[in-house]
Amino acid sequence: MATETPLTCYICGETSEEWITVDMIGLFRDQAAARGRFEEKHGREPESYLFVCPDCESENPYHAENSRKKYGMY
């Protein structure tokens, strides 16, 4: 499965064209559940597929790991 779209970080809520992927590796498996929680957390819908960006991964490694455990990851 592949995508070529800007990605939205689940933790910080930012969407950037720098985070473009050609495969789904690193994205959450349960996008529907992650989207629901994202909307509660950020007060808006995500602009694209959800994942954890490199900045949030290094700044919040425990939050990133918990998110991946909760929603799964490709």
Buried (B, 14 or more C-beta within 10 A) or exposed (E): EEBEEBBBBBBBBBBBEEBEBEEBEBBBEEBEBBBEBBEEEBEEEBBBBBBBBEEBBEEBEEBBEEBBEEBBBE
